[in-house]
Amino acid sequence: MKDSNYIKIYTGSFIIVQQMISALEEIGINAVVKDETESGLISIFGATNPNLQRIYVHKDEVDKAVPIVEEIRSNLKD
C-alpha cells in the first residue's frame, strides 16, 4: 500500500485482528485487512509468517484507531 492514504496500525493473528476490526467498526472505522496467505506471491517469494494479518486504516482515522488497538493489545498482556 505504498503511496496510499492508508497506514498500517497492527500486525497479528487472525483472531486478534478480527477482535480489533469489530472494535474499530463499532466506532465507525472501516479498516482494511491484508492477509499474505491469500496472496499469489507467497508461492513465488514466500512469507516470513503467513499466518499474520495486517490492519490498515485511512490516515485521517489513525488518531481514533490507534487507542482502540492499544487497548486490546494491553488487555492481551493481562
MDTraj code that builds the backbone (N, CA, C; nanometers):
import mdtraj as md
import numpy as np

residues = "MET LYS ASP SER ASN TYR ILE LYS ILE TYR THR GLY SER PHE ILE ILE VAL GLN GLN MET ILE SER ALA LEU GLU GLU ILE GLY ILE ASN ALA VAL VAL LYS ASP GLU THR GLU SER GLY LEU ILE SER ILE PHE GLY ALA THR ASN PRO ASN LEU GLN ARG ILE TYR VAL HIS LYS ASP GLU VAL ASP LYS ALA VAL PRO ILE VAL GLU GLU ILE ARG SER ASN LEU LYS ASP".split()
xyz = np.array([
    [0.0822, -0.1189, 0.0000],
    [0.0000, 0.0000, 0.0000],
    [0.0867, 0.1255, 0.0000],
    [0.1929, 0.1220, -0.0740],
    [0.2783, 0.2400, -0.0836],
    [0.2048, 0.3510, -0.1575],
    [0.2397, 0.4744, -0.1269],
    [0.1758, 0.5911, -0.1855],
    [0.0246, 0.5835, -0.1689],
    [-0.0169, 0.5441, -0.0513],
    [-0.1574, 0.5254, -0.0222],
    [-0.1984, 0.6188, 0.0907],
    [-0.3281, 0.6328, 0.1053],
    [-0.3805, 0.7098, 0.2164],
    [-0.4049, 0.6222, 0.3384],
    [-0.3602, 0.4957, 0.3310],
    [-0.3799, 0.4018, 0.4396],
    [-0.2489, 0.3730, 0.5111],
    [-0.2598, 0.3580, 0.6436],
    [-0.1426, 0.3376, 0.7280],
    [-0.1624, 0.2091, 0.8077],
    [-0.0578, 0.1273, 0.8143],
    [-0.0633, 0.0039, 0.8926],
    [-0.0572, 0.0384, 1.0401],
    [-0.1528, -0.0174, 1.1163],
    [-0.1554, 0.0098, 1.2597],
    [-0.1355, -0.1149, 1.3446],
    [-0.1418, -0.2339, 1.2819],
    [-0.1241, -0.3551, 1.3603],
    [-0.0937, -0.4730, 1.2695],
    [-0.0140, -0.5663, 1.3205],
    [0.0104, -0.6944, 1.2547],
    [-0.0034, -0.8021, 1.3605],
    [-0.0872, -0.9022, 1.3321],
    [-0.1059, -1.0081, 1.4300],
    [-0.1890, -1.1225, 1.3769],
    [-0.2306, -1.2088, 1.4689],
    [-0.3048, -1.3287, 1.4318],
    [-0.4475, -1.2952, 1.3898],
    [-0.5083, -1.3880, 1.3183],
    [-0.6442, -1.3721, 1.2675],
    [-0.7421, -1.3383, 1.3797],
    [-0.7351, -1.4100, 1.4896],
    [-0.8319, -1.3914, 1.5982],
    [-0.8237, -1.2517, 1.6578],
    [-0.7028, -1.2065, 1.6842],
    [-0.6857, -1.0733, 1.7432],
    [-0.7250, -0.9660, 1.6423],
    [-0.6866, -0.9850, 1.5174],
    [-0.7227, -0.8881, 1.4130],
    [-0.8746, -0.8771, 1.4025],
    [-0.9460, -0.9885, 1.4062],
    [-1.0921, -0.9833, 1.3975],
    [-1.1524, -0.9093, 1.5160],
    [-1.0949, -0.9275, 1.6333],
    [-1.1424, -0.8555, 1.7517],
    [-1.1224, -0.7053, 1.7327],
    [-1.0058, -0.6680, 1.6802],
    [-0.9773, -0.5265, 1.6570],
    [-1.0672, -0.4676, 1.5491],
    [-1.0893, -0.5429, 1.4431],
    [-1.1762, -0.4947, 1.3355],
    [-1.3163, -0.4687, 1.3886],
    [-1.3676, -0.5578, 1.4708],
    [-1.5009, -0.5395, 1.5296],
    [-1.5064, -0.4136, 1.6152],
    [-1.4037, -0.3941, 1.6970],
    [-1.3992, -0.2753, 1.7833],
    [-1.3894, -0.1481, 1.7001],
    [-1.3115, -0.1520, 1.5931],
    [-1.2985, -0.0344, 1.5067],
    [-1.4302, -0.0039, 1.4350],
    [-1.4993, -0.1074, 1.3899],
    [-1.6275, -0.0878, 1.3230],
    [-1.7299, -0.0255, 1.4169],
    [-1.7225, -0.0599, 1.5458],
    [-1.8152, -0.0035, 1.6447],
    [-1.8035, 0.1479, 1.6546],
    [-1.6860, 0.2011, 1.6247],
    [-1.6700, 0.3470, 1.6303],
    [-1.6680, 0.4086, 1.4905],
    [-1.7101, 0.3306, 1.3916],
    [-1.7268, 0.3847, 1.2568],
    [-1.6041, 0.3831, 1.1682],
    [-1.5044, 0.3050, 1.2043],
    [-1.3828, 0.2971, 1.1225],
    [-1.3873, 0.1688, 1.0401],
    [-1.3771, 0.1843, 0.9090],
    [-1.3729, 0.0696, 0.8182],
    [-1.2280, 0.0423, 0.7829],
    [-1.1690, -0.0501, 0.8565],
    [-1.0280, -0.0842, 0.8362],
    [-1.0145, -0.1832, 0.7213],
    [-0.8927, -0.1888, 0.6675],
    [-0.8591, -0.2829, 0.5611],
    [-0.7659, -0.3877, 0.6214],
    [-0.7950, -0.5148, 0.5945],
    [-0.7111, -0.6240, 0.6434],
    [-0.6390, -0.6843, 0.5257],
    [-0.5083, -0.6951, 0.5382],
    [-0.4274, -0.7598, 0.4351],
    [-0.3748, -0.8895, 0.4930],
    [-0.3968, -0.9961, 0.4188],
    [-0.3589, -1.1295, 0.4632],
    [-0.2664, -1.1894, 0.3584],
    [-0.1414, -1.2111, 0.3951],
    [-0.0443, -1.2627, 0.2985],
    [-0.0782, -1.4025, 0.2504],
    [-0.1528, -1.4783, 0.3287],
    [-0.1836, -1.6146, 0.2858],
    [-0.2734, -1.6168, 0.1641],
    [-0.3433, -1.5069, 0.1376],
    [-0.4308, -1.5011, 0.0218],
    [-0.3600, -1.4434, -0.0998],
    [-0.2365, -1.4110, -0.0857],
    [-0.1613, -1.3512, -0.1950],
    [-0.0950, -1.4587, -0.2793],
    [-0.1060, -1.4460, -0.4099],
    [-0.0419, -1.5398, -0.5002],
    [0.1086, -1.5302, -0.4979],
    [0.1625, -1.4247, -0.4403],
    [0.3069, -1.4061, -0.4371],
    [0.3758, -1.4964, -0.3360],
    [0.3017, -1.5509, -0.2421],
    [0.3634, -1.6369, -0.1411],
    [0.4308, -1.7565, -0.2060],
    [0.3644, -1.8149, -0.3033],
    [0.4230, -1.9337, -0.3643],
    [0.5515, -1.9011, -0.4396],
    [0.5664, -1.7758, -0.4817],
    [0.6864, -1.7350, -0.5535],
    [0.7951, -1.6887, -0.4575],
    [0.7596, -1.6017, -0.3663],
    [0.8582, -1.5374, -0.2799],
    [0.8589, -1.5889, -0.1368],
    [0.7532, -1.6507, -0.0946],
    [0.7423, -1.6944, 0.0441],
    [0.7023, -1.5793, 0.1335],
    [0.6738, -1.6098, 0.2561],
    [0.6356, -1.5067, 0.3532],
    [0.7068, -1.5365, 0.4837],
    [0.7377, -1.4323, 0.5590],
    [0.8059, -1.4519, 0.6859],
    [0.7168, -1.5261, 0.7843],
    [0.5910, -1.4912, 0.7916],
    [0.4938, -1.5612, 0.8735],
    [0.3577, -1.5469, 0.8071],
    [0.3183, -1.6452, 0.7284],
    [0.1954, -1.6335, 0.6508],
    [0.0684, -1.6320, 0.7340],
    [0.0769, -1.6573, 0.8645],
    [-0.0419, -1.6575, 0.9495],
    [-0.0770, -1.5195, 1.0027],
    [0.0051, -1.4208, 0.9748],
    [-0.0193, -1.2871, 1.0262],
    [-0.1013, -1.2040, 0.9292],
    [-0.1869, -1.1217, 0.9866],
    [-0.2652, -1.0276, 0.9085],
    [-0.2274, -0.8865, 0.9511],
    [-0.2468, -0.7933, 0.8597],
    [-0.2154, -0.6532, 0.8888],
    [-0.3423, -0.5698, 0.8790],
    [-0.3546, -0.4742, 0.9705],
    [-0.4680, -0.3823, 0.9702],
    [-0.4191, -0.2462, 0.9233],
    [-0.4905, -0.1923, 0.8262],
    [-0.4640, -0.0579, 0.7750],
    [-0.5879, 0.0269, 0.7959],
    [-0.5661, 0.1533, 0.8303],
    [-0.6771, 0.2485, 0.8385],
    [-0.6408, 0.3725, 0.7599],
    [-0.7429, 0.4464, 0.7214],
    [-0.7192, 0.5713, 0.6489],
    [-0.6424, 0.6661, 0.7392],
    [-0.5524, 0.7418, 0.6797],
    [-0.4654, 0.8303, 0.7597],
    [-0.5446, 0.9297, 0.8436],
    [-0.6665, 0.9644, 0.8001],
    [-0.7491, 1.0576, 0.8768],
    [-0.8113, 0.9932, 1.0003],
    [-0.8061, 0.8591, 1.0084],
    [-0.8671, 0.7883, 1.1211],
    [-0.7651, 0.7262, 1.2161],
    [-0.6387, 0.7467, 1.1890],
    [-0.5334, 0.6858, 1.2714],
    [-0.5452, 0.7281, 1.4173],
    [-0.5696, 0.8553, 1.4427],
    [-0.5763, 0.9043, 1.5807],
    [-0.6887, 0.8390, 1.6603],
    [-0.7967, 0.8016, 1.5934],
    [-0.9073, 0.7332, 1.6606],
    [-0.8820, 0.5831, 1.6717],
    [-0.8133, 0.5258, 1.5741],
    [-0.7960, 0.3808, 1.5685],
    [-0.6869, 0.3287, 1.6613],
    [-0.5772, 0.3994, 1.6716],
    [-0.4626, 0.3506, 1.7494],
    [-0.4978, 0.3265, 1.8970],
    [-0.5713, 0.4155, 1.9635],
    [-0.6055, 0.3860, 2.1037],
    [-0.6879, 0.2576, 2.1197],
    [-0.7735, 0.2271, 2.0243],
    [-0.8527, 0.1044, 2.0293],
    [-0.7608, -0.0170, 2.0206],
    [-0.6688, -0.0129, 1.9247],
    [-0.5731, -0.1225, 1.9056],
    [-0.4856, -0.1381, 2.0292],
    [-0.4376, -0.0292, 2.0832],
    [-0.3523, -0.0347, 2.2022],
    [-0.4269, -0.0905, 2.3229],
    [-0.5532, -0.0552, 2.3363],
    [-0.6314, -0.1074, 2.4489],
    [-0.6470, -0.2592, 2.4380],
    [-0.6770, -0.3075, 2.3209],
    [-0.6911, -0.4519, 2.3009],
    [-0.5573, -0.5216, 2.3252],
    [-0.4499, -0.4632, 2.2747],
    [-0.3168, -0.5217, 2.2970],
    [-0.2822, -0.5278, 2.4453],
    [-0.3132, -0.4231, 2.5196],
    [-0.2809, -0.4209, 2.6630],
    [-0.3639, -0.5244, 2.7377],
    [-0.4871, -0.5484, 2.6952],
    [-0.5714, -0.6499, 2.7594],
    [-0.5176, -0.7906, 2.7332],
    [-0.4469, -0.8102, 2.6239],
    [-0.3906, -0.9403, 2.5929],
    [-0.2750, -0.9747, 2.6861],
    [-0.2085, -0.8736, 2.7388],
    [-0.0922, -0.8956, 2.8263],
    [-0.1327, -0.9334, 2.9678],
    [-0.2576, -0.9056, 3.0034],
    [-0.3042, -0.9340, 3.1399],
    [-0.3240, -1.0806, 3.1651],
])
top = md.Topology()
chain = top.add_chain()
for i, resn in enumerate(residues, 1):
    res = top.add_residue(resn, chain, resSeq=i)
    for name in ("N", "CA", "C"):
        top.add_atom(name, md.element.get_by_symbol(name[0]), res)
traj = md.Trajectory(xyz[None], top)
